[in-house]
Amino acid sequence: MSALHLDQYPEVGIFSVEPGNHQCLQEGSRSPLRDEVRHPCAAVYIQEDPGRPHHLLDSELLHTGLQCFAHFEGRIFFILDPILTEVCTTTETCFWTPSDSTRCRGHHPRETVTTLQADFLSHCKPVDLQPRPENPYSGHVDDEREYDHRVAVMQFSKINLPSRHHRRKCVYNQKTSRRRRDLALILRVPLQVIDMLPVVVVHGGAGHIPKERSDISISGVCAATRAGYVVLKGGGSSMDAVVEVVTQLENNPAYNAGRGSVLNMKGEVEMDAFVMDGKTLATGAVSAVRNIANPIQLARLVMDKTSHACLTAEGAAQFARSMGVPEVPMESLITDYARMRWRKNLAPDANPVECQMGKMGTVGAVAVDSEGVVACATSTGGILNKMEGRVGDTPCVGCGGYADNNSGAVSTTGHGEAIMKVVLARLILFHMEQGQSAEAASDSALAFMKSRVGGLGGVVTVDPQGNWAARFSSRQMAWAAAQKDILHYGLYTGEDFTQSIDEPH
Ligand SMILES: NC(=O)C[C@H](N)C(=O)O
């Protein structure tokens, strides 16, 4: 029998109710995931498909599933679908089919299973789960995708643990797993995930937004947020969603990213962009790139197509050419507004601080998809009248953004030099790892940046469960978030307007 290598499937694993509590694991379990238990997770019960044979999964997984049956107290998800057969097709051993009743004879406690099942179900309430965008096991199975759409998830409000007697039977069944009828597959899915996901949170830059530009700033982030949410609801990944959002904002001349970027000392556009995938910690960045409409897409190509984390200036341009990314004239990226601000800042009586504040408008997004994978994307033209070749915080890992499924994702905006000094995005996730909420962690890191280095900025933050925050220490930050078909948005501190996601802004 070919074994299923659990470590290849980060979403399949053993878990305990409390992070760090391994008591529910079978003694002597050889699971490679044994030490990776960090989050409260969901257990999944897979009912047999009446029409199909089940195949035996790796017996170790069966064992751990049984342990879960015996020890998991409350709050369990069961998937009533033969999704497991997707996994099982990698193995040869036939497990059980309803027609194959001989295998249920004798020692198989059929009634026990049925009773347990009825008992479980009587304490279940259905919860919607989005069809999974991509079959995580698709490398092994190609004809089973239809099952994705048949997943029904039940959340327990209360569960009666099997009696000792039942447990003993289960243990027996571990040894004779050919006769087992019920399989438990355990997914590392935080329990709250089902309700709160997917979610996308977007910013259009922290700073001081002139009154006449506040409406377009807000409507732009709202429109981009909706677009990102559509991607997520359609089963797209969080990475697809954040890249879509940022691409839209780069194309919108109201922001300091892509078209609309601020100009450097020489009156030219040089842009930075960054993406990060929380599942693998893969990153991609470009810095000081010119003549490209969507630096965020180039950053994603760096992540996907190279073994590097960041390409800069001419090297990035060469890479873009090799990838067939079209070059655009710099003029097409420069708006009248950007040129006006640049000139104003060159005037002898210009107040450089005031001018800097007026031009903020870096864009960024974080998202968690239905699979619980987090991602971030950030793109900027940098700061006004910067020196040629200046690289800001945006493309630096942990500064302009960070994404890690173990803690969350952040995209930042604000004074890049200050953000780099405190490694703002990673600092926020550090606070979250210490137990702070997304909101509290964002506030404390921003407060630290202000007090320690005098820097102002803003962030959007999510945790893998879908809790999110849009926080800033600057006067304003255009932001929006979409979750549970509701659009949230705001510009000044304390604002959180809501409307249905379908309502035009
Ligand atoms: N507006 C911004 O967010 C600027 C960006 N953080 C930079 O310093 O490059």
The ligand as an SDF file (V2000), in Angstrom:
LIG
                    3D

  9  8  0  0  0  0  0  0  0  0999 V2000
    3.0260   56.3280    0.6090 N   0  0  0  0  0  0  0  0  0  0  0  0
    3.7350   55.3690    1.0620 C   0  0  0  0  0  0  0  0  0  0  0  0
    3.2490   54.5040    1.7060 O   0  0  0  0  0  0  0  0  0  0  0  0
    5.1760   55.4330    0.7260 C   0  0  0  0  0  0  0  0  0  0  0  0
    5.9350   54.1550    0.8410 C   0  0  0  0  0  0  0  0  0  0  0  0
    5.7370   53.4920    2.1020 N   0  0  0  0  0  0  0  0  0  0  0  0
    7.3990   54.4460    0.6780 C   0  0  0  0  0  0  0  0  0  0  0  0
    7.9940   55.0090    1.5530 O   0  0  0  0  0  0  0  0  0  0  0  0
    7.9180   54.1420   -0.3510 O   0  0  0  0  0  0  0  0  0  0  0  0
  1  2  1  0
  2  3  2  0
  2  4  1  0
  4  5  1  0
  5  6  1  0
  5  7  1  0
  7  8  2  0
  7  9  1  0
M  END
$$$$
